[in-house]
């Protein structure tokens, strides 16, 4: 009989083992020796099979090449894990499992979102279930994989949308104010961009790239332009001033329609339209509603904030008004009531950034200032705080894409970045940089594909961030010269 005694033999500078009684020449060919890999590379007959060491970098060394984004890598990992379950555990999954991105709860979303900086939680690779009968593979299939795995691999791969990190156009805006509480840029449904610079309002035509000066609101320090807002449809523009007056202009005719005075004491920093109703918020902490078809000073007055009102936004259905203040409060008002329906007090700094979802009724998003740095989601149908996202810097503006379920935010201290988020996972699709000061102003083009951002660095930058049915026209760099803007 063959001896089963286990022996150790030293050779080739290393210790190797084999069972006693084995042919030494055969054993030598089975066990690696120092330099054997080098001999094989040189073209000689290899003396052994080379098995790579699976050290801590094994998964990095054997990653599929060509992955340019984290989303791509996550998709490949999910596919690989599903294949393992099919082939090793007898699962029959021909679809990828639902995204592991966290969703929101409270009736509008589903779950609780984590901060982007939070490390992902560990999850099991395999899900153990009771054995069940599996469908046999086709007798004519030459693939070693199950039918479910073949179906999974035959599905078209999702393409990841690329967002350019360079602006498509840059305009100069001399002397634009570096003031967190103002709203000096807005884009109309007729593709006109209004920009408030000192006491003037300029109109930039996106189709012709021409610049015209619409008006001069006065030559005193209190007559500075502090806010601009286009009516949802048409060419009427509302202009708030530092003296508390509000002017309505027909930009198409370059003609003033109305002037409202005697209501606000102090500057009017924010404006919001709801059909023929114009809502204005001022440093005096009041909100006024005006029917612009009437010359009366106002139709109603709302008192809820204790400090300056720095953000206003009407819901898409026109039933609710959201207001943010320097008192860190976010209030939600019913259209026909003079007391707030909900008072959200969770923010720890001024609330200027407010936006309603065009995709889900009652879904509101808000952002806080320097001491807060967070984006919060609210279900205004139930009054629930859905989740909080820590952005790491002051949130200056928020806007929702009307084409896809994505959000863009602009930031101030300390990174001055622009971030595109996917909702409801709140994963970052892109981070855009270029402004050297706080990105205080934001507006979205009428087709929903392009945003314009403004900052105290006296530039307006245009970015293509959202998809559309038609390609957005490429932009060339132009500038609003100081002579044109003054």
TINU-316866 format. One record per atom (N, C-alpha, C): residue in three letters; x, y, z. Coordinates in pm, whole numbers, plus 50000, padded with zeros to 5 digits. Example, Ala and Ser with C-alpha at 12.3 -4.5 7.8 and 13.67 -1.06 7.14 Angstrom:
TINU-316866
ala513194943150780
ala512304955050780
ala513204967050780
ser512854977550708
ser513674989450714
ser512905000350787
//
This chain:
TINU-316866
unk500824988150000
unk500005000050000
unk500855012350000
unk500195023449965
unk500885036249961
unk500845042550098
unk501975047350147
unk502045053450280
unk501305066750278
unk500495069350385
unk499765081950396
unk500475091950488
unk501715089050518
unk502445097950609
unk502695111350541
unk502375122150615
unk502525135550560
unk503955140150583
unk504645144050474
unk506035147950485
unk506215162250440
unk507235168850489
unk507585182350446
unk508935181950380
unk509015188050263
unk510255188150187
unk510645202450161
unk511895206050185
unk512375219450156
unk513015219350019
unk512655229449938
unk513235230149805
unk512905243249739
unk513775247849651
unk513535260349578
unk513415272349669
unk514005271649789
unk513965283049878
unk512685284149957
unk511785274249947
unk510535275150021
unk510135261450069
unk509205260950161
unk508725248250215
unk507555243450134
unk507535230650086
unk506445224950010
unk506055211650073
unk504875207250053
unk504395195050116
unk503795185650014
unk503875172450041
unk503205162549958
unk503035149850040
unk502185140649993
unk501975128050064
unk503085118250028
unk503545110950127
unk504595101150104
unk504185090950000
unk505115086349922
unk504835076549820
unk504585082649684
unk504425096249675
unk504165102849546
unk505475104349470
unk505395102549338
unk506555104049254
unk507165117849274
unk508435119349314
unk509035132549343
unk508985141949222
unk509195136649101
unk509155145248982
unk507755150848961
unk506765142248984
unk505365146748969
unk505015157149076
unk505505154449198
unk505255163949307
unk505925177249278
unk507125177049219
unk507825189549189
unk507065198049088
unk506425191348990
unk505675198748889
unk504375204548944
unk503845198449050
unk502605203349110
unk502825215149204
unk504005216049262
unk504255226549361
unk505085237649301
unk504715250649328
unk505445261849270
unk506825263149331
unk507765267149249
unk509115270049296
unk509435284449266
unk510375289949334
unk510765303949316
unk511225306349173
unk510635316149107
unk511005319548971
unk510255311948866
unk509285303448907
unk508565295648808
unk507715304448720
unk507135314948777
unk506315323948696
unk507175330948593
unk508425334148635
unk509315341148542
unk509675332248424
unk509865318948451
unk510205309748342
unk509055308548244
unk507845308048297
unk506685306848209
unk506565319048121
unk506865330448176
unk506755342848098
unk507785343147987
unk508935337448015
unk510005337647915
unk509745328047801
unk508685320347807
unk508355311447696
unk508635296947725
unk509265293747842
unk509545279947874
unk508305272847923
unk508435259947948
unk507315252047996
unk507095255048143
unk505925259248182
unk505685262648321
unk505765250248408
unk506315251948528
unk506465240648618
unk505265239248711
unk504355248848709
unk503185247948797
unk502095257248748
unk500935255648806
unk499805264548780
unk499915276448872
unk499785288848821
unk499905300748905
unk498525305048953
unk498365306049084
unk497105310649143
unk497395323749216
unk496755334849176
unk497065347749238
unk496665348049384
unk497435355249463
unk497115356949604
unk495955366649618
unk494925362549690
unk493765371149707
unk493935379349833
unk494735389749822
unk494995398449935
unk493895408649953
unk494115418850035
unk493065428750062
unk492685436949940
unk493565437349837
unk493245445449718
unk492675436949606
unk492285424449638
unk491805415649532
unk490625421649456
unk489645426949529
unk488455432349464
unk488785444649381
unk489805452449425
unk490205464149346
unk490925459749219
unk491805449349232
unk492595445049117
unk491735438849008
unk490625432449046
unk489825425248950
unk488505432248919
unk488435445148943
unk487245452748905
unk487145453448753
unk485905454248705
unk485705455848560
unk486195469648521
unk487005470448418
unk487555483348376
unk486525491248297
unk486725504548293
unk485855513048214
unk484715519148293
unk484635516548425
unk483575522448504
unk483965536648540
unk483195546148496
unk483555560148518
unk482745566648627
unk481785559348686
unk480985565548790
unk480595555348894
unk480265560349013
unk479865551549123
unk478565544549090
unk477675551449018
unk476395545248982
unk476625533348891
unk477545534548796
unk477875523448706
unk478395511648785
unk479295514248879
unk479875503548959
unk478805496649044
unk477895504449103
unk476825498749185
unk475945489649101
unk475645493848977
unk474805485748889
unk475475472448857
unk476785472848827
unk477515460648796
unk477575451448917
unk477785457249035
unk477845449249157
unk476515442349185
unk475425449649164
unk474105443949187
unk473825432449091
unk474225434248964
unk474055423448866
unk474855411148905
unk476095413148947
unk476975402148986
unk476395394449105
unk475895401849205
unk475335395249323
unk474085387249287
unk473275392549197
unk472075385249154
unk472465372449081
unk473495372948997
unk473965360948928
unk474455350449027
unk475165354749131
unk475645345249232
unk474475338249301
unk473465345949334
unk472305339849400
unk471605329849309
unk471515333349180
unk470875324149084
unk471645311049071
unk472955312049055
unk473745300349022
unk474135292049144
unk474335298649259
unk474795291349377
unk473665287449471
unk472635295849478
unk471565293349573
unk470265289249507
unk470255288249375
unk469055283549306
unk467945293749296
unk468265306749312
unk467245317049294
unk466875318149147
unk465765324449121
unk465335326548982
unk465015341248963
unk466025349748982
unk465845364248972
unk466285368848835
unk465345372848753
unk465695377948620
unk465655393148616
unk465315399448733
unk465335413948744
unk466315417748854
unk466925429448841
unk467785434348948
unk466915437849067
unk467425436049190
unk466635439949307
unk466425454949309
unk465405459849383
unk465165474149391
unk466395481349439
unk466535494049394
unk467695502049431
unk467835502749582
unk469085501749628
unk469325502649770
unk469385517049816
unk469185526549724
unk469165540549763
unk468035542749862
unk468295550549963
unk467295552850066
unk466175561450012
unk464935558150049
unk463805565850003
unk463165572750120
unk462185581250092
unk461585589450195
unk460255583950239
unk459875586750361
unk458645581550417
unk457635592650440
unk456455588550488
unk455445598250525
unk454345599250423
unk454195589550335
unk453105589750239
unk453525594850104
unk454585603150099
unk455045608249970
unk456265600549925
unk457235598150015
unk458375589749984
unk458245576650060
unk459315569250071
unk459285556450143
unk460585554150215
unk460745556850344
unk461955554050421
unk462585566450476
unk463795566250516
unk464455577950572
unk465805579650507
unk466075591350453
unk467325593650381
unk468465595950477
unk469655592350433
unk470845594650510
unk471615606050448
unk472525611550527
unk473415621650475
unk474325615450372
unk474665622850262
unk475585617350163
unk476925613350222
unk477315619750335
unk478595616650395
unk478545604150482
unk477335598850508
unk477195586950591
unk477655574750514
unk478545566350571
unk478985554450497
unk477845544750478
unk477815537550367
unk476715528250341
unk476695517150445
unk475515512950482
unk475375502250581
unk475705488850517
unk476265479850599
unk476635466650549
unk475385458750518
unk475435450850410
unk474295442550375
unk474805428850330
unk474005418650351
unk474405405150319
unk474445402950169
unk475455395750123
unk475565392649981
unk474505382449942
unk474275372350030
unk473335361649999
unk472095362950086
unk470965359250031
unk469725358550107
unk469295343950109
unk469335337550225
unk469055323250236
unk467555321050248
unk467025312550162
unk465605309350164
unk465445294250157
unk464225289650183
unk463955275250175
unk464115270450033
unk464625258250014
unk464785253049876
unk463445252049806
unk463445254649679
unk462225253349601
unk462575247849463
unk461605242149402
unk461835236049270
unk462195246849170
unk463165244149085
unk463585253748984
unk463225248548847
unk462985257748759
unk462645253948622
unk463895249248550
unk463835237948483
unk465035233148412
unk465385242148296
unk466675243148269
unk467125250748153
unk466705243548027
unk466655251147918
unk466275245347791
unk467265234447751
unk466755223547696
unk467625212647654
unk468535216647539
unk468155227247470
unk468925231647354
unk469875243147388
unk469915247547514
unk470775258647553
unk472205253747574
unk473145261047519
unk474555257647535
unk475185265447650
unk474405273747717
unk474935281947826
unk474955274047955
unk476015275348034
unk476045268448164
unk475185275248269
unk474655287048240
unk473865294548336
unk472395291048326
unk471675294148432
unk470235291648436
unk469515301148343
unk468255298048316
unk467455306648228
unk467315320548287
unk467095321448420
unk466915334448485
unk468155343048468
unk469335337048482
unk470575344648467
unk470765349248323
unk470395340748227
unk470505344648087
unk469585356548056
unk468365355948112
unk467435367048091
unk467975379848154
unk468565378648273
unk469115390148342
unk470215396748260
unk471115388648204
unk472235394148127
unk471815399347991
unk470685394847941
unk470245399347809
unk469505412747815
unk469175417347936
unk468465430047947
unk469405441647913
unk468885452047847
unk469745463347812
unk470255470347937
unk471485474647931
unk472095481248045
unk471685495948050
unk471395500548173
unk471005514448189
unk472195523548164
unk471975533848086
unk473045543448060
unk472985554648163
unk474135558848208
unk474235569448307
unk474395582748235
unk473485592048267
unk473515605048200
unk474735612948246
unk475445618548150
unk476615626548180
unk476215641248189
unk476625647948295
unk476335662048314
unk477645669748302
unk477665679048207
unk478885686948186
unk479165695548307
unk480425695848347
unk480815703748464
unk481345717548426
unk481185721048301
unk481595734348255
unk480365742148210
unk480285754948241
unk479125762848197
unk479115764348046
unk477925764747987
unk477815766447843
unk477855781047803
unk477655789947897
unk477685804147868
unk477985811747996
unk478675822847983
unk478975831448098
unk478675845848062
unk477915852448148
unk477615866548132
unk478195874348249
unk478665886148222
unk479155894748329
unk478005903148384
unk477955904448515
unk476905912248580
unk477535921448683
unk478085932648638
unk478795941648730
unk477885946748841
unk478415947048962
unk477765952749080
unk476535944949126
unk476375932349084
unk475265924549139
unk475515922649288
unk474475924149368
unk474645924649513
unk474935910749572
unk475865910449664
unk476205898149735
unk475405898049866
unk474085895849853
unk473175896449967
unk472305883849967
unk472425875950071
unk471735863050081
unk470225864450072
unk469675875750115
unk468225877250129
unk467515882350004
unk468235884849898
unk467635890549777
unk467405879949670
unk466535883449574
unk466255874849458
unk466345883649333
unk467495883549269
unk467775893249162
unk467835887049023
unk467495874349009
unk467535867848877
unk466285859248862
unk465615860448745
unk464475851748715
unk464345850148565
unk463835838348523
unk463745834648381
unk462275832748345
unk461825839548241
unk460405839448206
unk460045827948113
unk458735825748099
unk458235815348009
unk458465819147863
unk458755831847838
unk459035836447701
unk460535837447673
unk461345831047759
unk462795830147741
unk463515843447758
unk463035851447851
unk463695863947886
unk464245862848027
unk465485867048045
unk466115866548176
unk466165880748233
unk465575882448352
unk465595895448421
unk466695895248527
unk467485905948530
unk468575907048626
unk468505920948690
unk468495921248823
unk468505933948895
unk469905937748936
unk470355949448888
unk471685954648920
unk471545968748972
unk471915970649097
unk471735983449167
unk470285988149151
unk470055999949088
unk468676004849072
unk468076001548935
unk468755993448856
unk468295990348721
unk467855975748710
unk466975973248613
unk466595959648575
unk466925957948428
unk467705947548396
unk468095944648258
unk467425931748213
unk467145931448083
unk466515919748023
unk467475913847919
unk467785901047937
unk468615893847839
unk467725884047764
unk467715885247631
unk466915876547546
unk467745864147512
unk467275852347558
unk468035840047537
unk468075835847391
unk467135840547310
unk467105836847168
unk468055845147085
unk468155857947118
unk468975867047038
unk470255871547109
unk470355868447239
unk471485872847323
unk471585887947333
unk470495894947306
unk470495909547317
unk470185913647460
unk470685925147500
unk470485930447635
unk469835944147626
unk468775945947703
unk468105958947708
unk467885962947853
unk467855975847877
unk467555980648012
unk466075983548020
unk465385976748112
unk463945978248122
unk463555990748200
unk464185993048317
unk463746004248400
unk464806008448499
unk464546020048558
unk465356025648665
unk464386028848778
unk464536022248891
unk463546023748999
unk463836035549090
unk464916042649067
unk465216054549149
unk466696056249166
unk467066067849217
unk468486070949230
unk468916072549375
unk468096068049468
unk468456068649609
unk468886054849657
unk469556054749772
unk470066042049825
unk468926032449859
unk467766037949898
unk466636029449934
unk465856024649813
unk466246029349694
unk465516025649572
unk466216014449495
unk467076007149560
unk467755996149492
unk466765985149459
unk467025978049349
unk466225966349315
unk466615955049410
unk465615949149476
unk465895938649575
unk465275925149535
unk464375924949437
unk463785912249392
unk463125914049257
unk463135903449178
unk462425903249049
unk461735889649035
unk460565889748970
unk459835877148950
unk458885878548832
unk458985868948738
unk458095868748621
unk456785861848655
unk455705866648597
unk454435859648604
unk454595846248530
unk453825836148574
unk454005822748516
unk453855822648365
unk452935830548314
unk452725831348169
unk452715846048129
unk453285848848013
unk453265862647964
unk454535870247995
unk454455883347980
unk455655891747988
unk455615901648104
unk454775899248204
unk454695908348318
unk455745904648422
unk456455914948467
unk457545913348563
unk457255921648687
unk457355915248805
unk457235922448932
unk458615925948984
unk458745938049037
unk460035942949086
unk459845948249227
unk460595942649322
unk460595947749459
unk461775956949480
unk461595966749566
unk462645976749586
unk463025977749734
unk464125984849757
unk464605986749893
unk463735996049974
unk462926004249910
unk462046013549981
unk460726007250023
unk460445994949978
unk459205988250012
unk458145988749904
unk458385995949797
unk457415996649688
unk457575984649595
unk456505981749521
unk456505970749425
unk455975976049292
unk456705973249184
unk456295977749052
unk455995965848962
unk454985967548876
unk454635957348776
unk454915963148639
unk455725956248561
unk456105960848428
unk455695950748322
unk455295956148206
unk455085947948087
unk456375948748006
unk457175938248011
unk458495938547946
unk458385938947795
unk457335933347740
unk457185933347595
unk456995947547541
unk456265955647618
unk456025969447576
unk456945979347646
unk457785974447737
unk458665983147817
unk457855994147885
unk456775989947950
unk455835999448009
unk455475995248151
unk455486005248243
unk455076002348380
unk453556001448386
unk453055990948452
unk451615988748462
unk451075994048593
unk451715990748706
unk451245995348836
unk452435997548929
unk452186005749033
unk453116007649142
unk452346006649273
unk452825997949362
unk452185996249493
unk453116001849601
unk452576010749682
unk453336016549792
unk452466016449918
unk453106019750030
unk452336021350153
unk452056008550228
unk452625997350186
unk452385984750257
unk453645980850335
unk454645976350265
unk455875972050333
unk456665984050385
unk457265982050501
unk458205991750557
unk459585985350549
unk460365989550455
unk461655983150433
unk461625975050303
unk462735968950272
unk462905962650142
unk461975950750123
unk461675948249995
unk460875936649954
unk461865926749890
unk462225916449966
unk463295907549922
unk462835895449844
unk461525892349844
unk461065880349776
unk459665882249721
unk459395876249605
unk458115877549534
unk457685863749485
unk456375861549476
unk455865848849422
unk454495851249359
unk454315845749238
unk453065847249164
unk452175834849181
unk450865837249184
unk449865826549179
unk448725831549092
unk448855829248962
unk447915834648863
unk447945850048870
unk446825856448905
unk446805871148911
unk447175876449049
unk447485867549142
unk447855871849277
unk449365872549290
unk449855883849338
unk451275885649364
unk451485886349514
unk452315877449566
unk452645877449709
unk454035883349727
unk454175891849827
unk455445898649852
unk455845896749997
unk457125894650021
unk457645893350157
unk458715903750182
unk458665909650302
unk459575920750329
unk460365919250457
unk461255928950475
unk462075929250596
unk461225931950720
unk460025937450700
unk459135940350812
unk458435927850865
unk458735916050811
unk458225902950851
unk456805900150802
unk456225909150722
unk454865906950671
unk454885901150531
unk453785894350498
unk453525889450363
unk452235895850315
unk452265901750197
unk451075908050140
unk450655900950012
unk449345899249997
unk448775894149872
unk448145905749798
unk448405906449667
unk447825916949583
unk447245910749457
unk446055914949419
unk445495911549289
unk445945922449193
unk446825918749099
unk447435928949014
unk446435935048917
unk445235929548908
unk444215935748824
unk443575947648895
unk443845949049025
unk443275959849105
unk444365969449150
unk444075982349154
unk445075992149199
unk445185993049351
unk444355985749426
unk444395986449572
unk445745981549625
unk446125986749743
unk447455983849798
unk447675968949819
unk446675962149876
unk446775947649896
unk445395942049928
unk445255929249907
unk443975922549937
unk444005915550071
unk445185911450120
unk445305905250252
unk446735906450302
unk446885905150436
unk448205905950498
unk448375893950591
unk449535887350582
unk449825875750664
unk450935878950762
unk450705875350889
unk451715877350993
unk451995863951060
unk453225859151042
unk453595846451104
unk455075846151141
unk455865853351065
unk457305853851092
unk457635865151190
unk458725863151260
unk459175873251356
unk460305881851301
unk460905877351190
unk461965885151127
unk461705885450976
unk462675890150901
unk462515892250757
unk462055879650684
unk461115881350593
unk460685870450506
unk461655869950388
unk462365858650373
unk463395858050269
unk463125847250165
unk461985840550171
unk461655830650070
unk460155828750059
unk459625828449936
unk458215825949910
unk458085816749790
unk457105807549795
unk456865798749681
unk455465793049689
unk454695794349580
unk453365788549570
unk453455774449516
unk452595765649567
unk452535751949518
unk452005751849375
unk452325741649295
unk451885741349155
unk450375742049138
unk449605736949235
unk448145737549223
unk447575750649276
unk448435759449328
unk447975772449376
unk447215772149507
unk447255760949579
unk446475759849702
unk447265763249827
unk448585762749820
unk449405765149939
unk450565774449907
unk450915782750005
unk452065791549997
unk453065787650105
unk454315785750066
unk455375783050163
unk456215795650180
unk456535798850304
unk457345810750332
unk458465807150428
unk459645812450402
unk460795810450488
unk461265823650543
unk461775823650666
unk462165836150727
unk463535835650792
unk464015847450827
unk465285848750897
unk465165844151043
unk463925841051085
unk463705835451219
unk463865820251221
unk464355814551109
unk464595800151093
unk463315792151079
unk462195798551057
unk460915791651047
unk460515789650902
unk459875778250876
unk459245775350747
unk457765773850772
unk456945782250710
unk455505782150731
unk454795778250603
unk453695771050617
unk452865767150503
unk451465772750527
unk450995780750430
unk449705787550441
unk448735781950338
unk447465780350379
unk446405777650283
unk446075790550210
unk445695789250083
unk445495801049999
unk444455810650056
unk443445805550126
unk442345814050171
unk442345816450321
unk443485814150385
unk443565816050530
unk444695825550566
unk444525832650677
unk445515842550720
unk446375837550835
unk446235824850871
unk447085818750972
unk447755806450911
unk448985803650951
unk449695792350888
unk449085778950924
unk449015770250826
unk448515756650850
unk449565748350923
unk450825749950882
unk451925742950947
unk453055752750975
unk453695750751090
unk454895758351126
unk456015748251151
unk456995748051063
unk458125738751075
unk459305746451134
unk459785742051250
unk460805749551325
unk462135742251331
unk462325732051250
unk463525723651261
unk464795730251208
unk464685739551114
unk465895745851060
unk466585754151168
unk467895755151159
unk468685762451257
unk469305775051200
unk468855779251083
unk469335791751023
unk468245796750928
unk468475808350868
unk467475814550780
unk467075805050668
unk465785805150634
unk465255796550529
unk464905805150407
unk465805804950311
unk465565812150185
unk465165802550073
unk465825791050068
unk465625781449959
unk464365773149983
unk463385774649893
unk462105767349903
unk461695763149762
unk461215750749748
unk460735746249617
unk459695735249635
unk458655735549552
unk457605725349552
unk457885715349441
unk457595702749469
unk457765692449366
unk456665693549261
unk457025693749133
unk456015693349027
unk455525679248998
unk456115669349066
unk455815655349038
unk454935648749144
unk454995653549269
unk454225647649378
unk453505658649455
unk452225657349462
unk451415667549528
unk451765668449678
unk451985680749724
unk452225683049865
unk453645681249911
unk454565678049821
unk455965675849860
unk456735688949849
unk457325693149961
unk458035705749971
unk459465703150017
unk460415710549960
unk461805709550002
unk462285723450042
unk463115723950146
unk463625736750195
unk465085735150235
unk465805746350238
unk467215746150274
unk467545757050373
unk468475754350462
unk468855763850566
unk470185770550539
unk470425781450610
unk471625789550592
unk472875783650654
unk473835792350683
unk475175788050722
unk475195779350847
unk474405782650948
unk474415774951073
unk473625761951061
unk472905760050952
unk472045748350935
unk472615738650831
unk472835743650709
unk473495736250600
unk472725723850556
unk471445723250584
unk470715710950553
unk469585713450454
unk469225702650382
unk468035702450297
unk467035693250364
unk465795698050379
unk464755690150444
unk463555688550351
unk462905676950361
unk461715674150282
unk460505673150375
unk459375678450325
unk458175679350407
unk456965674150329
unk456125666750400
unk454835662650346
unk453805672650398
unk453395681850314
unk452465692250358
unk451015687450361
unk450785674950322
unk449445669250336
unk449235664050478
unk450315659550541
unk450235654150677
unk451005662450779
unk451905671250731
unk452735679150823
unk453955671950872
unk454365661050803
unk455515653050847
unk456825658350789
unk457855657750872
unk459225660350827
unk459765647150774
unk460005646250644
unk460365633550582
unk461815629750604
unk462725639050583
unk464135635750602
unk464975648350600
unk466225646650639
unk467195657650642
unk468475653150573
unk469015661550486
unk470285658950418
unk471275669850457
unk472385666050515
unk473425675650553
unk474305678250431
unk474305690550379
unk475065693650258
unk476465698650288
unk476715702750411
unk478045707550447
unk478285722250420
unk477325729150360
unk477505743450334
unk476145750350324
unk476165763450333
unk474955771650328
unk474125768550204
unk472825766250222
unk471925763650110
unk471255776750069
unk471555781249947
unk471055794249900
unk469805793049814
unk469705782649732
unk468565780949642
unk468285766249618
unk467035763349584
unk466615750049544
unk465655751249427
unk465765741949333
unk464825741749220
unk464625727349177
unk463385724249143
unk463045710649101
unk462955710248949
unk463485699748888
unk463345697948743
unk461905694148713
unk461355700148609
unk460005696448568
unk460015684648471
unk461215680948422
unk461325670048326
unk461595656448392
unk462375656548499
unk462725644248570
unk462665647048720
unk462685636448798
unk462585637948944
unk463965640649002
unk464475652548976
unk465785656749024
unk465705670949078
unk466675674349164
unk466715687249230
unk468095693149209
unk468145706349196
unk469425713349194
unk469455722949313
unk470595723249379
unk470785732449492
unk472035740749469
unk472015753149516
unk473205761549509
unk473615765149651
unk474915767249668
unk475455768349804
unk476405780049819
unk476575783749944
unk477495794549978
unk478645789150060
unk478885795450174
unk479985791350259
unk479835776550292
unk480855768350268
unk482175773350234
unk482645768650096
unk481805761150024
unk482295755249899
unk481795762249773
unk480725770249783
unk480185777549666
unk479865768149549
unk479285756649580
unk479065746549477
unk477615746349430
unk477395739449317
unk476065736749264
unk475945721549257
unk474875715949313
unk474745701449322
unk473445697049257
unk473525686649175
unk472345680449116
unk472085667449190
unk470865665849243
unk470495654349324
unk469425646249253
unk469475633149275
unk468415624349227
unk467445621849342
unk466165623949317
unk465145621449421
unk464415608449386
unk464095599749484
unk464175602049629
unk465455596949695
unk466395591349619
unk467605585849683
unk468495596849739
unk468395608949682
unk469245620249717
unk470725616849700
unk471025609149597
unk472405606749558
unk472835618149465
unk474075622049476
unk474585633049395
unk474865628349254
unk474255635049157
unk474515632049017
unk475685640148964
unk475865652249018
unk476965660848973
unk477185671949074
unk478435676049086
unk478765687949164
unk479515697449072
unk478975709449055
unk479525719348963
unk480165730649042
unk481345734449001
unk482045745449066
unk482555755148961
unk482855767049003
unk483335777448911
unk483155791248972
unk482045793249044
unk481845805849113
unk482855807149227
unk483345819149247
unk484325821449353
unk483695827849476
unk482395830549469
unk481665835749585
unk480335828349596
unk479565831249699
unk478315824149724
unk477405824349602
unk476815812849570
unk475905811949456
unk474505815549506
unk474205828449504
unk473015833749570
unk471775833549483
unk471935832449352
unk470805833849261
unk470705821849168
unk469465817849140
unk469215806049057
unk467905807748983
unk467895804048855
unk466665803848775
unk466775792548674
unk465615787448632
unk465555776048540
unk464925780648409
unk465465775848297
unk464975779548165
unk463555774148145
unk462795780148053
unk461405775548032
unk461295761147983
unk462305755947913
unk462235741947870
unk462745732347977
unk463225737648090
unk463615729348203
unk464945722448191
unk465765725748093
unk467045718848075
unk468235726548130
unk468145739748133
unk469285748148167
unk468985756248291
unk469995758148374
unk469855767148488
unk470855778448472
unk470545789848532
unk471485800848538
unk471725803948685
unk472975805848719
unk473345808848857
unk474075822148862
unk473865829548967
unk474525842348986
unk475195842949121
unk476295850449128
unk477055851249253
unk477655865149267
unk478185867649387
unk478835880449413
unk480115882249336
unk480565871849263
unk481755873549178
unk481425880749048
unk480165885849039
unk479695894048926
unk479645886248795
unk479285873648803
unk479075865548682
unk477745858148691
unk477165855948575
unk476025846848559
unk476505835248473
unk476305823148522
unk476785811348450
unk475625802248416
unk475635797148293
unk474555788548244
unk475075774248237
unk474275764848289
unk474675750848296
unk473555742148240
unk473925732348158
unk472955722348111
unk472975710648209
unk471945709548291
unk471965699348397
unk470825689348387
unk469705693048324
unk468545684148321
unk468295679248178
unk467765667248162
unk467485662048028
unk466195667947972
unk466055667047841
unk464855671747772
unk464655663547646
unk463505665347583
unk463225657947460
unk464115662647346
unk464435675347347
unk465295680947243
unk466595685547305
unk467665685147227
unk468955689547275
unk468945704547299
unk469545708547409
unk469675722847435
unk470735728547341
unk470515740647288
unk471515746447198
unk472815749047271
unk473915746347205
unk475225748947264
unk475415763847284
unk476135767147387
unk476295781247420
unk477685786347392
unk477755798547354
unk479045805147338
unk479185815447448
unk480385818647480
unk480615828147588
unk480375842347537
unk479545849547610
unk479315863747581
unk479305870947713
unk479205883847711
unk479235891247837
unk478325903347832
unk477815906647948
unk477115919247964
unk478145929248010
unk478495938347926
unk479545947847962
unk479035957848064
unk479955964148130
unk479565973948231
unk478765985148167
unk479115988948043
unk478375999647976
unk476945995447948
unk476735982647908
unk475385978047878
unk474535977048003
unk475185973048114
unk474435970748237
unk474285983248322
unk474995993448290
unk474886005848366
unk474296016948281
//
